């Protein structure tokens, strides 16, 4: 069952019943998924940055956008306008395909995975951090020179933490008990 079918057949009726929504469009939904990589330690290594951008584009299926520093911070050795990370925003079909792969393939491949932490949900948004990008199946056959951490943020229009938690549970996200 695809994520869209699961949302329409399971999540919407479950949310309407639990929270008393009057119609289907009032039920919260996932609006977008943002995947990002920070260039922290590798900011001076052009080859490592190119590799990180390549990996992010393999995982997401689209070209990453550079994120520039808004402030100069001497402790981090950053200047205004310096590239400090890359991000990709997924919506609609690409988001649905990514989430389906994320739930069914990527999360089970994570070493010592015991479930997602429900405390990571804040006001409808849910963020999962990965220490290694190797959990994603697209990186299996690539010649990996470095290991990069990344972050996947799921943004929904849920108004509270309870609504968001219920939405993610109904969509099949494996949370800790």
VENZI-V396302 format. One record per residue. N is the residue number from 0. RES is the residue in one letter. PHI is phi in whole degrees, 0 to 359 (999 if undefined). OMEGA is omega in degrees with one decimal (none if undefined). D_CENTER is the distance of its C-alpha to the mean C-alpha in Angstrom with 1 decimal. Layout:
((N/RES/PHI/OMEGA/D_CENTER) (N/RES/PHI/OMEGA/D_CENTER))
This chain:
((0/X/999/-179.6/20.7) (1/X/287/-178.2/17.9) (2/X/297/-179.8/15.2) (3/X/294/177.3/17.3) (4/X/295/179.3/20.4) (5/X/298/179.6/18.9) (6/X/296/-176.1/18.0) (7/X/290/-174.1/21.5) (8/X/267/-175.7/23.5) (9/X/245/-172.4/22.0) (10/X/292/-177.1/19.6) (11/X/298/178.0/21.9) (12/X/298/179.0/25.1) (13/X/295/179.0/23.7) (14/X/290/178.8/22.5) (15/X/297/-178.4/25.8) (16/X/290/-175.0/27.8) (17/X/286/-174.6/26.2) (18/X/254/173.8/25.8) (19/X/73/176.7/28.7) (20/X/290/-178.1/27.2) (21/X/279/179.7/30.0) (22/X/223/-175.3/28.2) (23/X/294/-176.2/25.1) (24/X/286/178.4/23.7) (25/X/280/-180.0/23.7) (26/X/291/180.0/21.1) (27/X/295/178.3/17.6) (28/X/217/176.8/14.9) (29/X/279/-177.8/11.3) (30/X/272/-177.9/11.9) (31/X/201/175.5/8.9) (32/X/235/178.4/5.3) (33/X/243/178.3/5.3) (34/X/247/-179.4/5.0) (35/X/220/177.5/8.0) (36/X/232/173.3/10.9) (37/X/267/-176.7/13.9) (38/X/265/179.8/17.3) (39/X/350/-173.6/19.2) (40/X/287/-174.8/21.7) (41/X/259/-172.6/21.8) (42/X/299/179.9/22.4) (43/X/263/-177.4/26.0) (44/X/263/-175.9/25.4) (45/X/299/-178.7/25.0) (46/X/295/-180.0/24.7) (47/X/294/178.2/21.8) (48/X/294/177.5/19.9) (49/X/299/178.1/20.8) (50/X/296/179.4/19.5) (51/X/297/178.4/16.1) (52/X/295/178.7/15.9) (53/X/297/-179.9/17.1) (54/X/295/178.7/14.6) (55/X/297/178.2/11.6) (56/X/289/175.3/13.6) (57/X/294/-177.9/14.3) (58/X/293/-173.4/10.8) (59/X/268/-177.9/9.8) (60/X/87/175.1/13.5) (61/X/211/-174.4/14.2) (62/X/286/178.9/15.6) (63/X/287/175.5/13.7) (64/X/257/179.3/15.3) (65/X/282/176.1/16.9) (66/X/251/-177.4/16.5) (67/X/259/179.0/20.0) (68/X/291/178.1/21.4) (69/X/264/-179.2/23.1) (70/X/228/172.9/25.3) (71/X/265/-179.7/27.5) (72/X/236/-175.4/27.1) (73/X/296/-179.1/29.8) (74/X/297/178.7/28.4) (75/X/262/-178.7/25.3) (76/X/58/177.6/27.5) (77/X/246/175.9/25.6) (78/X/236/178.9/27.4) (79/X/298/178.8/26.6) (80/X/88/179.3/25.0) (81/X/284/180.0/23.9) (82/X/287/-177.8/20.7) (83/X/243/178.9/18.5) (84/X/180/177.5/15.1) (85/X/224/179.9/13.3) (86/X/218/176.5/10.4) (87/X/227/176.6/9.5) (88/X/249/-179.5/9.1) (89/X/250/176.4/9.2) (90/X/223/173.3/11.6) (91/X/55/-172.7/14.2) (92/X/296/179.8/15.0) (93/X/296/177.9/12.4) (94/X/295/-179.2/9.6) (95/X/298/178.3/11.8) (96/X/296/179.7/12.4) (97/X/297/-178.5/9.0) (98/X/295/177.7/8.3) (99/X/299/178.4/11.9) (100/X/293/-178.5/11.6) (101/X/297/-177.5/8.6) (102/X/288/-170.6/10.8) (103/X/269/-175.9/14.1) (104/X/242/-172.2/14.0) (105/X/290/-177.0/11.4) (106/X/300/176.5/11.5) (107/X/294/-179.9/15.3) (108/X/277/-178.7/15.6) (109/X/290/-178.7/14.5) (110/X/294/179.1/17.7) (111/X/56/-178.1/19.2) (112/X/277/179.3/16.4) (113/X/239/179.8/18.0) (114/X/121/178.9/15.3) (115/X/279/-179.3/12.5) (116/X/275/-179.8/14.0) (117/X/292/177.5/14.7) (118/X/287/179.4/15.6) (119/X/282/-179.9/12.1) (120/X/272/175.8/12.3) (121/X/227/176.9/14.1) (122/X/46/174.9/15.8) (123/X/95/178.9/13.4) (124/X/256/-176.0/10.1) (125/X/226/-176.7/8.0) (126/X/237/178.1/6.3) (127/X/237/178.5/6.3) (128/X/258/177.9/8.1) (129/X/238/177.3/9.7) (130/X/283/-178.7/13.3) (131/X/229/178.0/13.8) (132/X/280/-174.6/12.2) (133/X/290/178.0/14.9) (134/X/289/-178.9/13.1) (135/X/279/-173.5/11.9) (136/X/293/-179.0/15.0) (137/X/291/-175.8/15.4) (138/X/264/-175.8/16.5) (139/X/295/-173.0/19.2) (140/X/269/-179.3/22.2) (141/X/276/174.4/21.4) (142/X/281/-173.9/23.7) (143/X/271/178.3/21.5) (144/X/262/-179.8/23.2) (145/X/220/178.2/20.7) (146/X/249/-175.9/17.8) (147/X/242/172.3/14.8) (148/X/271/177.3/12.2) (149/X/211/-175.5/8.7) (150/X/227/177.3/5.9) (151/X/245/179.8/2.1) (152/X/247/177.8/3.7) (153/X/253/-176.7/5.3) (154/X/250/178.4/8.7) (155/X/241/177.8/11.8) (156/X/259/176.4/15.5) (157/X/292/-175.8/16.6) (158/X/272/-179.1/19.3) (159/X/219/179.0/19.2) (160/X/295/-179.2/17.3) (161/X/296/178.1/19.4) (162/X/297/-179.6/18.6) (163/X/296/179.6/14.8) (164/X/299/178.3/15.4) (165/X/296/178.1/17.7) (166/X/300/-178.0/15.6) (167/X/294/177.2/12.7) (168/X/295/-179.7/15.7) (169/X/294/178.0/17.5) (170/X/279/173.5/14.7) (171/X/104/177.2/14.9) (172/X/288/-177.7/12.3) (173/X/276/179.8/14.5) (174/X/264/173.5/15.2) (175/X/295/179.0/17.9) (176/X/276/none/21.3))
